[in-house]
Amino acid sequence: MAASETGCDHYVRSCLLKAPCCGKFYVCRLCHDAEENHQMDRFQVKEVKCSVCNTVQKAQQVCKECNVKFGDYYCDVCHLFDKDKKQYHCQPCGICRIGPREKYFHCTKCNLCLVSDLQGNHKCVENVSRQNCPVCMEDIHTSRIGAHVLRCGHLLHKTCFEDMCKTGAYRCPLCMRSAWNMDEYWGDMDKEISQTPMPSEYQDATVKIICNDCQCHCTVPFHVLGMKCSNCGSYNTAQDGGLEPPPAPPAPQ
C-alpha cells in the first residue's frame, strides 16, 4: 500500500515516532523538540506507531498490520520517513541529505556534502558545517535548510544569505571579506568618488586603512564615501587610525 498523505509541516509520513527520551509519540523530532524542553535523538528511535491502524511496532518502512507504507523514503539509520525527494544517507555526514546523490560530493575537509560544481572549486574550511549559521545562530549541519558557501569558505543558510543580499550587506559576518565579486560595484564607487570632490581642507588628507579582502595595511586618500585599498582595489576597508592632514605649505622666504 502506498504512503498516505499525512504527517506534519516538516515531513510527509504515515507514522509517529516514539521518543526514546520521554516515551511520547510525535510525527517527527522537530515537532517533539518544539513541544518539549529536551531534544529527541533520532538515532535512538526504536518504535513507531502507524497513523492508520495505531499499531506500535519496531521502526520499519511498512506497517506489519495494515501494510501501509510509512514513507516513500526510509532510512534505518536516521529513522527518517518522508516522501521521495531523492534523499540519500551520507555516511561521513552521518545524516540524510536531499539529493540526488550524483549531484553532490562529500568534502572531507569541510566535512559536508556540497554540489558537484564546487568540487575543486571552493575554499575549504575545516569542519565548517559544525559551526552555527552566523546570521541566525542555528545549526547548519543538520538543518533542513540548504547551506550557501561564501567565497571565503564560510557557510550561511541559503535563506539567510538571500536575506543578507536583500539588505545590501555584502560582507561575510565572520571574516568580513566580500561575499561575492564586487568589481562592478567598486567601479561604480570610483565614478561616484571622482564626481564628489571633498572640501578643500580635506582634499589632500590621507588615512591608514586595513583591507578586509586582502588584509593589506596602506595609507590612502581620505574620502567620506569610501577608502580604496591600494593593493587590491577593494572598498571593503576599515579606517586604522585618525586622519593625517596634508603637509603644511612651505613657509614664504
Buried (B, 14 or more C-beta within 10 A) or exposed (E): EEBBEBBBEBBBBBBBBBBBEEEEBBBBBBBBBEEBEEEBEBEEBEBBBBBBEEBEBEBBBBBEEEEBBBBBBBBEEBBBBBBEBEBBBBEEBEBBBBBEBEEBBBBEEBBBBBEEEBEEEBEBBEEBBEBBBBBBEEBBBBBEBEBBBBBBBBBBBEBBBEBBEEEEEBBBBBBBBBBEEBEEBBEEBBEEBEEEEBEEEBEEBBBBBBBBBBEBEBBBBBBEEBBBBEBBBBBBBEEBEEEEEBEEEEEEE
